[in-house]
């Protein structure tokens, strides 16, 4: 079938991230394109990630006149997992535009998996639930031969039956052998446009890759509508081959490994480092892992040998009480030790922080300030707790949610349930914490040196100016923070001691059977 593939996520509709301009091709969408093309279909691609409006999609529909229009979100990109209303609105426009051309419409992604009825209401013919490549391939083959009449036997889809009732077929198991999938269809996008944007904003160029799918851990606020708690990894050799291909075709300065947890399986990181070494390849990358996994013997050393330049840890909070309430499964001591180890091996450290979890107090927040002071991460990312469907956290605060159940964009930071403090408090806390972390780093290392150990006067002056600037911004934010803290109502959603793995219905960790 003649098919047009796109995605509803437009970076331009997410103001904070458009301003940051860390622009990555929609990897998941490119996988879908590769699978359909390998199956013999004529595939065209509309790259919404870099588009400034849905007009680009509508122009592609007019130019290609496809039989089938597929909105397939990049499920590897955490931004699509946030189920933002701006992107849902874009999806509605794109679905309606496709239907006007007479095309059949398929939708796949986190938001559509959570609320398929909404997307069917927009006019989609079929919603794919969860992991989509195999479902998509089978679905398109059936549509080509029989139309919509015989799709009821395909696992993992939602659609309207003949009587208008919503039909949801049984869930499809996650693909174990993900090495069997073709490489993403990189040739369908214009990498030069990405390069220009990156160079203009950051002076470098980055591309992205996924080495695994899913996360088996049970943080009770984390939504997993695509892979659930299954985990499957590609082989280190396959990833080394893809690194080599990207180095040759795209010549990036760095790779973003998009995994929820990179190199989770014991020995994977060392095998990957060896595979890169066999190919005489050194390409810096950034990734995400857990503090406890990083403390395995030789793990950080292997990551450094492979070329890891920056690693993010889901630190979340400086309060062990809050980490335990989240069922994070890590300790403050592990975060401290992992950070020290990473820095000893020359790897930059990023912390993800989360404010506003039920039961968090001002004392807990101050402990998070202390976590930053002790560890001095090189970069931080901050959010507030965001209840998404399918999580024990969401189920617990469901009766507190009003008409707004999703953020409009990534910088919304609306505390949609009755949290410890008001939303306005957390928005100021977000800005203050960024300034505080910058100030702490600057005062801890005021003297900047070059590789030979000599004082770099220009860099030292630049660091001093940045530290002073952070302090100037911090003072009024600190005053605002205290006014809002004292005028906010006390929290009414305390930690629930009954919220446990058993209460949440969570069983054993599923590591999958892939490589």
C-alpha positions in Angstrom: 0.0 0.0 0.0 1.1 3.5 -0.6 1.7 4.8 2.9 2.6 8.1 4.5 4.1 7.9 7.9 4.4 10.8 10.3 4.0 11.7 14.0 1.9 14.1 16.0 4.8 15.3 18.2 6.1 18.6 16.9 9.0 20.1 18.9 7.7 23.5 17.8 4.5 22.9 19.8 6.6 22.3 23.0 8.0 25.9 23.8 10.6 24.9 26.3 12.1 22.1 24.2 11.9 24.2 21.0 13.9 26.9 22.8 16.4 24.3 24.0 16.6 22.9 20.4 17.8 19.5 21.2 16.3 18.1 18.1 16.3 14.4 17.4 14.8 12.5 14.5 11.7 10.4 15.4 13.5 7.0 15.7 10.4 5.0 16.5 8.6 6.4 13.4 11.7 5.5 11.3 11.5 1.9 12.6 7.9 1.7 11.5 8.8 3.0 8.1 11.6 0.5 7.7 9.3 -2.4 8.7 6.7 -1.5 6.1 9.2 -0.9 3.4 10.8 -4.3 4.1 7.4 -5.8 3.7 7.1 -4.4 0.2 5.0 -1.3 0.7 5.6 2.1 -0.8 6.6 4.3 2.1 6.8 8.1 2.3 7.7 10.1 5.4 6.6 13.4 6.8 9.0 14.6 9.6 6.9 16.5 12.1 9.7 16.7 14.7 11.4 19.5 12.7 8.2 20.9 11.1 6.8 24.2 12.4 3.2 23.3 11.9 0.8 20.5 10.7 0.8 22.3 7.3 3.8 20.1 6.4 1.8 16.9 7.0 -1.1 18.3 5.0 1.2 19.2 2.1 2.6 15.7 2.2 -0.9 14.2 2.0 -1.7 16.4 -1.0 1.6 15.5 -2.8 1.6 11.8 -2.1 -2.1 11.0 -2.0 -1.5 7.8 0.2 -3.9 5.0 0.6 -2.8 4.7 4.2 -1.8 7.5 6.7 0.1 6.3 9.9 0.8 8.6 12.9 3.4 6.5 14.6 5.0 8.3 17.6 8.6 7.9 18.6 8.1 5.7 21.7 11.8 5.9 22.6 11.6 9.7 23.2 10.5 10.5 26.7 8.8 13.6 25.4 6.1 11.6 23.6 5.5 9.6 26.8 4.3 12.8 28.5 1.0 12.6 26.5 0.9 16.4 26.0 -2.3 18.1 25.0 -0.6 20.2 22.3 0.4 17.0 20.5 -3.1 15.5 20.9 -4.5 18.6 19.3 -2.0 18.2 16.5 -3.0 14.6 16.0 -6.6 15.6 15.7 -5.8 18.0 12.9 -3.6 15.5 11.1 -6.1 12.6 11.4 -8.9 14.9 10.0 -6.7 16.0 7.2 -5.9 12.5 6.2 -9.5 11.4 6.3 -10.4 14.2 4.0 -8.1 12.7 1.4 -9.8 9.3 1.7 -6.9 7.6 3.4 -7.2 4.9 6.0 -5.7 6.2 9.3 -3.7 4.2 11.9 -2.4 5.8 15.1 0.3 4.4 17.5 1.8 5.9 20.6 1.7 6.3 24.3 -1.3 8.7 24.4 -3.3 6.6 21.9 -2.6 3.4 23.9 -3.9 5.1 27.0 -7.0 6.7 25.5 -7.7 5.0 22.1 -11.3 6.1 22.2 -10.2 9.7 21.9 -8.2 9.0 18.7 -11.0 6.9 17.2 -13.3 9.8 17.9 -10.9 12.1 15.9 -11.5 9.7 13.0 -8.7 7.2 13.2 -9.7 3.8 11.8 -7.4 1.7 14.0 -5.3 2.4 17.1 -2.3 0.2 17.8 -1.9 -0.6 21.5 1.7 -0.9 22.9 4.7 -2.0 20.8 3.7 -1.5 17.2 6.0 -2.8 14.5 4.7 -6.4 14.2 1.1 -5.3 14.7 1.6 -2.6 12.0 3.0 -5.0 9.5 0.2 -7.5 10.0 -2.4 -4.8 10.0 -1.3 -3.3 6.8 -1.1 -6.7 5.1 -4.7 -7.4 6.1 -5.9 -4.0 5.1 -4.3 -4.4 1.7 -6.0 -7.7 1.1 -9.4 -7.4 2.9 -9.8 -3.8 4.1 -11.2 -3.3 7.6 -13.5 -6.3 7.5 -11.0 -8.9 8.9 -8.8 -7.0 11.3 -10.5 -8.5 14.5 -8.0 -11.4 14.7 -4.9 -9.1 14.9 -3.5 -8.7 18.4 -2.9 -5.3 19.9 -5.4 -3.0 18.2 -8.5 -1.0 19.1 -11.2 -0.1 16.5 -15.0 0.5 16.1 -17.0 -2.6 15.3 -19.8 -2.7 12.8 -22.3 -1.8 15.5 -20.2 1.2 16.6 -18.9 -0.5 19.8 -15.2 -0.1 20.6 -13.4 -3.4 20.1 -10.0 -4.0 21.8 -8.2 -7.2 20.8 -5.9 -9.1 23.1 -2.5 -7.6 24.0 0.4 -8.6 21.9 3.6 -9.8 23.7 6.6 -7.6 23.3 9.0 -8.6 20.6 11.9 -10.6 22.2 14.3 -10.7 19.2 14.5 -7.0 18.5 17.7 -7.6 16.5 15.4 -9.1 13.8 14.0 -5.6 13.0 15.6 -3.7 10.2 17.6 -0.6 10.9 15.6 2.6 11.0 14.9 4.2 7.6 17.4 7.0 8.1 17.4 7.8 4.4 13.8 9.1 4.6 14.8 12.2 6.6 17.0 15.2 5.8 19.8 15.0 8.4 21.3 18.3 7.1 18.4 20.2 8.5 19.0 18.7 11.9 22.7 19.5 11.6 22.1 23.1 10.8 19.8 23.5 13.9 22.2 21.8 16.2 25.2 23.7 15.1 23.4 27.0 15.3 22.2 26.5 18.8 24.9 24.3 20.4 28.0 24.3 18.1 27.7 20.5 17.8 25.5 17.8 16.2 23.9 14.8 17.9 21.9 11.8 16.7 20.0 9.1 18.5 19.9 5.4 18.9 18.0 2.8 21.0 19.7 -0.3 22.3 16.9 -1.8 24.3 13.2 -1.5 25.0 11.3 -1.2 28.3 12.2 -1.1 32.0 11.5 -3.9 34.5 11.6 -1.8 37.6 8.5 -0.6 39.4 8.7 3.1 40.2 5.0 3.7 41.0 4.7 7.0 39.1 6.3 5.7 35.8 3.9 5.1 32.9 4.7 2.1 30.6 1.9 1.9 28.0 4.2 0.6 25.2 6.4 -2.2 26.7 4.9 -2.6 30.2 7.6 -4.1 32.4 9.2 -6.3 29.8 12.8 -5.6 28.9 14.6 -6.7 25.7 18.0 -5.6 24.5 19.8 -5.7 21.2 23.2 -7.3 20.9 26.2 -5.2 21.6 27.6 -6.1 18.1 24.4 -4.8 16.4 24.6 -1.5 18.3 28.3 -1.1 17.4 27.4 -1.6 13.7 24.7 1.0 14.0 27.1 3.4 15.7 29.5 2.9 12.8 26.7 3.5 10.3 25.7 6.7 12.0 29.3 7.9 12.2 29.7 7.4 8.5 26.4 8.7 7.3 25.7 11.5 9.8 29.1 12.3 11.3 27.6 13.3 14.7 29.7 14.7 17.5 27.7 12.7 20.0 25.0 10.0 20.2 22.0 10.1 22.6 21.2 6.5 23.7 17.4 6.8 24.3 17.0 3.7 26.5 15.1 3.9 29.7 18.1 2.0 31.2 21.3 1.6 29.2 23.3 -1.6 29.5 21.1 -3.1 32.2 22.2 -6.7 31.5 25.4 -7.7 33.3 28.4 -7.6 31.0 26.6 -5.8 28.2 28.6 -2.6 28.6 31.9 -4.4 28.5 30.9 -6.4 25.4 29.8 -3.1 23.7 33.1 -1.4 24.5 34.9 -4.4 23.1 32.7 -4.4 19.9 33.5 -0.7 19.4 37.2 -1.3 19.9 37.1 -4.1 17.3 35.7 -1.6 14.8 38.3 1.0 15.8 35.4 3.4 16.6 35.2 6.1 19.3 32.0 8.0 19.3 30.9 9.9 22.5 27.4 9.2 23.8 25.1 10.1 26.6 22.7 7.7 28.3 20.5 7.0 31.3 21.0 4.4 34.1 20.3 3.6 37.7 22.6 4.3 40.6 22.5 0.7 41.9 23.4 -0.8 38.5 26.3 1.6 38.1 27.9 0.1 41.3 28.3 -3.3 39.7 32.0 -4.2 39.5 33.6 -2.8 36.4 30.4 -1.2 35.1 31.4 2.5 35.0 34.9 1.5 33.7 33.3 -0.3 30.8 31.0 2.7 30.1 34.0 5.0 30.1 35.9 2.7 27.8 32.9 2.6 25.4 32.9 6.4 25.1 30.2 7.4 27.6 30.5 11.2 28.0 27.4 12.0 30.0 25.2 9.8 32.1 21.8 10.7 33.7 20.6 9.2 36.9 17.0 9.2 38.0 17.9 10.6 41.5 14.4 12.0 42.0 14.7 13.3 45.6 17.2 13.9 48.3 14.8 12.3 50.8 15.0 8.5 51.4 11.4 8.7 52.6 10.2 9.9 49.3 12.4 7.5 47.3 10.9 4.6 49.3 7.3 6.0 48.8 8.0 6.1 45.0 9.2 2.5 45.2 12.3 3.6 43.4 14.5 0.8 44.8 17.6 2.9 45.2 19.2 4.7 48.2 20.8 8.1 48.7 24.1 6.4 49.4 24.0 4.6 46.1 23.4 7.9 44.3 26.3 9.5 46.1 28.6 6.5 45.4 27.6 6.2 41.7 28.1 10.0 41.2 31.6 9.8 42.7 32.5 6.8 40.5 31.3 8.4 37.3 33.3 11.6 38.0 36.4 9.6 38.8 36.1 8.1 35.3 35.6 11.5 33.6 31.9 11.0 32.9 29.6 14.1 33.3 26.7 13.4 35.6 23.0 14.5 35.1 20.3 14.2 37.8 16.6 13.9 37.1 14.7 15.4 40.0 11.0 15.3 40.8 9.2 17.5 43.2 5.6 17.4 44.6 5.3 13.7 45.3 2.5 13.0 47.9 3.9 13.4 51.4 6.9 15.6 50.4 7.5 18.4 52.9 9.7 21.4 52.9 12.2 19.4 54.9 12.3 16.8 52.1 12.9 19.6 49.6 15.8 20.9 51.6 17.2 17.4 51.6 17.1 17.5 47.8 19.1 20.8 47.9 21.6 18.9 50.1 21.8 16.0 47.5 22.8 18.6 44.9 25.3 20.2 47.2 27.0 16.9 48.0 27.2 15.6 44.5 27.4 18.7 42.3 25.9 17.1 39.2 27.0 18.8 35.9 23.4 19.2 34.7 19.9 18.7 36.1 16.4 18.2 34.8 13.4 19.0 37.0 9.8 18.1 36.9 6.9 17.8 39.3 5.0 14.5 39.8 2.7 13.9 36.9 0.0 11.3 37.3 -0.3 9.3 34.0 -2.8 6.5 33.3 -1.7 3.0 34.1 0.4 3.9 37.2 -0.4 3.2 40.9 0.3 6.9 41.5 -2.4 7.9 39.0 -4.9 5.5 40.5 -4.3 6.8 43.9 -4.9 10.5 43.0 -7.6 9.9 40.3 -10.4 11.3 42.4 -8.4 14.5 42.9 -8.0 15.2 39.2 -10.3 17.8 37.6 -11.1 18.2 34.0 -7.4 18.7 33.2 -5.7 15.3 33.2 -2.7 16.1 30.9 -0.1 18.8 30.6 -0.4 21.2 27.7 3.4 21.2 27.1 6.5 19.9 28.9 7.0 23.2 30.9 3.4 23.2 32.2 4.3 21.8 35.6 0.7 21.9 36.7 0.2 19.9 39.9 -3.1 18.4 38.9 -3.8 16.7 42.2 -3.9 18.0 45.7 -0.2 18.0 46.4 1.9 19.4 49.3 2.0 22.9 47.9 0.4 25.0 45.1 1.5 24.8 41.5 2.9 28.3 41.6 5.2 27.2 44.4 6.7 24.4 42.2 7.1 26.7 39.2 9.3 29.0 41.3 11.0 26.0 43.0 11.9 24.7 39.5 13.7 27.9 38.6 15.3 28.3 42.0 16.7 24.8 41.9 18.4 25.3 38.5 20.0 28.5 39.8 21.0 26.9 43.1 22.7 23.9 41.3 24.6 26.4 39.1 25.7 28.4 42.1 26.8 25.3 44.0 28.9 24.1 41.1 30.5 27.5 40.7 31.5 28.0 44.3 32.8 24.5 44.6 35.2 24.8 41.6 35.9 28.5 41.1 39.3 28.0 39.5 39.2 26.6 36.0 42.3 24.8 34.6 43.3 23.5 31.2 44.4 20.0 30.4 47.9 20.7 31.6 46.7 21.8 35.0 47.4 25.5 34.4 44.9 28.1 35.5 42.7 29.2 32.6 42.0 32.8 33.3 39.3 33.3 30.7 37.4 30.2 31.8 37.8 31.2 35.5 36.3 34.6 34.8 33.5 33.1 32.8 32.7 30.7 35.6 32.8 33.5 38.2 30.4 35.6 36.1 28.0 32.6 35.8 28.1 32.0 39.5 27.4 35.6 40.3 24.5 35.7 37.8 23.0 32.6 39.4 23.2 34.2 42.9 21.6 37.4 41.6 18.6 35.4 40.3 18.5 33.2 43.4 17.8 35.9 45.9 14.4 37.1 44.7 13.4 33.5 43.8 14.2 32.4 47.4 12.0 35.2 48.7 9.2 34.2 46.4 9.6 30.6 47.4 9.1 31.4 51.1 6.1 33.6 50.5 4.5 30.8 48.5 5.5 28.2 50.9 3.9 30.0 53.8 0.7 30.8 51.9 0.2 27.3 50.4 -2.2 25.0 52.1 -0.7 22.0 53.9 -0.5 18.9 51.9 -3.6 16.7 51.9 -2.2 13.7 50.1 0.2 12.0 52.6 2.3 9.0 51.8 0.2 5.9 51.7 2.0 3.1 53.6 -0.2 0.5 51.8 1.1 1.5 48.4 3.4 -1.4 47.8 4.3 -3.8 45.0 1.6 -6.2 46.3 -1.0 -3.4 46.4 -0.1 -2.2 43.0 -0.4 -5.8 41.6 3.3 -5.9 40.5 5.0 -9.2 40.2 8.5 -10.4 39.4 10.8 -8.5 37.1 10.6 -9.6 33.5 14.0 -9.4 31.9 12.8 -10.9 28.6 14.5 -13.4 26.5 16.2 -11.2 24.0 19.9 -10.7 23.7 
